[in-house]
Amino acid sequence: MTIGKGKRPRDTNQLAKFIVDATTGQIDVPDPDTGKNPSARKFGAIGGKKGGAARAKKLSPAERKAIAQKAAAARWRKS
């Protein structure tokens, strides 16, 4: 019923059945962290937290403004 390695079904009805089966314990839900190196995950999280701040620090105010305006325009286009 699941697609590939631990992915949930895309069909709404199949997804609903999957959720009910998982919460009632009729099927085993795969752990998303299986096969991942815990120390690599820790260092990846640390790097992710540092990256945004370091990028913001090196950008000029004009560059930050341009990025923000582009993001706002993209958000308004979607709706």
C-alpha positions, -999 to 999 in steps of 0.1 A, spaced: 0 0 0 29 24 6 49 37 -23 86 31 -22 105 32 10 81 45 37 63 70 16 26 75 23 -1 69 -4 -11 98 -25 -48 89 -29 -69 105 -2 -88 74 6 -57 52 8 -40 78 29 -69 79 54 -68 41 56 -31 41 61 -34 67 90 -61 46 107 -41 14 103 -10 31 116 -27 46 147 -45 14 156 -13 -6 153 -24 -28 124 7 -19 104 42 -9 113 51 27 104 87 28 92 111 50 112 123 79 89 157 79 107 165 43 99 199 39 82 211 75 89 242 82 108 233 101 140 265 121 142 261 132 106 225 143 113 237 163 143 264 181 123 240 187 95 215 204 119 243 225 133 254 236 99 218 244 89 214 267 119 246 285 112 241 289 74 212 314 74 228 337 99 261 337 80 244 344 47 224 373 62 256 387 77 274 388 44 246 404 24 243 441 21 210 458 30 202 464 -6 208 427 -15 186 416 14 158 440 3 160 427 -33 157 391 -20 128 400 2 110 418 -26 114 388 -49 101 365 -22 71 387 -16 63 389 -53 65 351 -56 41 347 -26 16 371 -41 18 354 -75 7 321 -61 -25 333 -45 
